[in-house]
Amino acid sequence: MSLKAGGDENLLDFFINFLVVERSLSKNTLDAYARDLNSFRSHLKGSKTLDKADTQDILSFLRAQSESGMDTRTIARRMSALRTFFKALAREGIVSKNPLERLESLRQWRNLPKTLTREQAEALVESPEGNTPKGLRDKAMLELLYGAGLRVSEVCQLRLSRIDLNAGFVRTMGKGSKERVVPIGRRAKEAVETYLAEGRNFFSKGSRTNDFLFLNRFGKAVSRQSAWKLVKEGCRRAGIPEDASPHTLRHSFATHLLEGGADLRSLQMMLGHSDLSTTQIYTHVSRDHLKNMVKKHHPRGG
C-alpha cells in the first residue's frame, strides 16, 4: 500500500484503507478512529499537516482533551488512533520518525499536568480564613505545596527537625526514600514561622513528643485526606474549579518556575524526579506560555 504525501485528506484516506485492509476493524471502530484523527487535525488549526505534527503537538492535544473533561477511555482510544496512524506513516516512509515513539514508553499522556494560573494559585493559597490556629496551619501547608512543590505526602510527613527556616530550606523524603533539600520562598517561610509561633501549640497541646510539623486536632500528623479536603475547601472559597488537588499546586509550582525562566535540571532536583524525562512533561506548558507572550507583546506577534 503506497502513499504520496499530499495533504490531510490523502493521509486520512490512506489511514482508513490501512485499517480496513490490514486490521479488519469494524465500521464503528473505523468511524471512531476517523473522528479521532479529525479532532487532532482540528487541534492543529491548519498550522501544519498531520504528517508534520510533532511530539509537542500531540502532548498539547491530549492535555486539551483531558482539561475538557473528556472520559479517560476516549482519550486512551485517541492515543491508540494516533499511535497506529503514525506507525503506518513511518512504515510508508512519509515520516522519518514516529513522534509517539517516546510517549509509548513513558506513557506521558496519562500524566499531563493540570495547572492553575498564577492568579488562581495565589487565591487558593490565600483562602484560609482568619488567624486561628487552623487557618495558620492551612495557610502554611498551602504555601509549601505551591511555594516548594512538595508532594502532599511530603508535606504531611514533614518533621520539625528537617526544617531550617534561617537558611530557607526543608529536607524531605520523596519516592524511593530519597532525601532532597528544597528551598522555600519568603512567603512560605513566613507562613511556617507564624504557624509555629501562634498555631502549632494549639494542636500539640504542649507535647514535645511529636516531631511532625503539621498536626491535627488530636495532635497527630495531618493526613493526606485532610490535605485534599483543605485544597477542595480552598478552591470553593476562592472560586476556583474544584477538580484541583494538592498535586495541582505541585504542577503549578513547576510550570510557573519554567515560565519564569528556571532551567529544567534545577526543576528536576527540586521536584525530586530521578529521570529528567519525567520533568519534561512541563515543557509543553511553558512553550504555550512563551508563544502567548510573543503574540501579546512582540510588534510582529499579533
Summary of the structure (lengths in Angstrom):
residues: 302
radius of gyration: 23.6
end to end distance: 43.0
largest distance: 78.1
contacts: 879
relative contact order: 0.10
helix: 64%
strand: 5%
